[in-house]
């Protein structure tokens, strides 16, 4: 049992988040929602302006 302890400790510290050097940042859900609403607003605005310019012709 004691001969497995160093291996278990080594695996524990290797898998610890504090030992991670590079990680991908995940944006918050509210940030994604705001971005999606902004993109949707741009799309709707462009479509409405295209319709308006087509009616004027």
KAHUNOR-V456998 format. One record per residue. N is the residue number from 1. RES is the residue in three letters. SS is DSSP state (~ for helix, > for strand, _ for the rest). PSI is psi as a letter, one per 30 degrees, with the letter a starting at -180 (NA if undefined). Layout:
BEGIN
n=N res=RES ss=SS psi=PSI
n=N res=RES ss=SS psi=PSI
END
This chain:
BEGIN
n=1 res=UNK ss=_ psi=e
n=2 res=UNK ss=~ psi=f
n=3 res=UNK ss=~ psi=f
n=4 res=UNK ss=~ psi=f
n=5 res=UNK ss=~ psi=e
n=6 res=UNK ss=~ psi=e
n=7 res=UNK ss=~ psi=e
n=8 res=UNK ss=~ psi=e
n=9 res=UNK ss=~ psi=e
n=10 res=UNK ss=~ psi=e
n=11 res=UNK ss=~ psi=e
n=12 res=UNK ss=~ psi=e
n=13 res=UNK ss=~ psi=f
n=14 res=UNK ss=~ psi=e
n=15 res=UNK ss=_ psi=f
n=16 res=UNK ss=_ psi=k
n=17 res=UNK ss=~ psi=f
n=18 res=UNK ss=~ psi=f
n=19 res=UNK ss=~ psi=f
n=20 res=UNK ss=_ psi=k
n=21 res=UNK ss=_ psi=e
n=22 res=UNK ss=_ psi=k
n=23 res=UNK ss=_ psi=l
n=24 res=UNK ss=_ psi=k
n=25 res=UNK ss=_ psi=k
n=26 res=UNK ss=_ psi=k
n=27 res=UNK ss=_ psi=l
n=28 res=UNK ss=_ psi=l
n=29 res=UNK ss=~ psi=e
n=30 res=UNK ss=~ psi=e
n=31 res=UNK ss=~ psi=e
n=32 res=UNK ss=~ psi=e
n=33 res=UNK ss=~ psi=e
n=34 res=UNK ss=~ psi=e
n=35 res=UNK ss=~ psi=e
n=36 res=UNK ss=~ psi=e
n=37 res=UNK ss=~ psi=e
n=38 res=UNK ss=~ psi=e
n=39 res=UNK ss=~ psi=e
n=40 res=UNK ss=~ psi=e
n=41 res=UNK ss=~ psi=e
n=42 res=UNK ss=~ psi=e
n=43 res=UNK ss=~ psi=e
n=44 res=UNK ss=~ psi=e
n=45 res=UNK ss=~ psi=e
n=46 res=UNK ss=~ psi=e
n=47 res=UNK ss=~ psi=e
n=48 res=UNK ss=~ psi=e
n=49 res=UNK ss=~ psi=e
n=50 res=UNK ss=~ psi=e
n=51 res=UNK ss=~ psi=e
n=52 res=UNK ss=~ psi=e
n=53 res=UNK ss=~ psi=f
n=54 res=UNK ss=~ psi=e
n=55 res=UNK ss=~ psi=e
n=56 res=UNK ss=~ psi=f
n=57 res=UNK ss=_ psi=NA
END
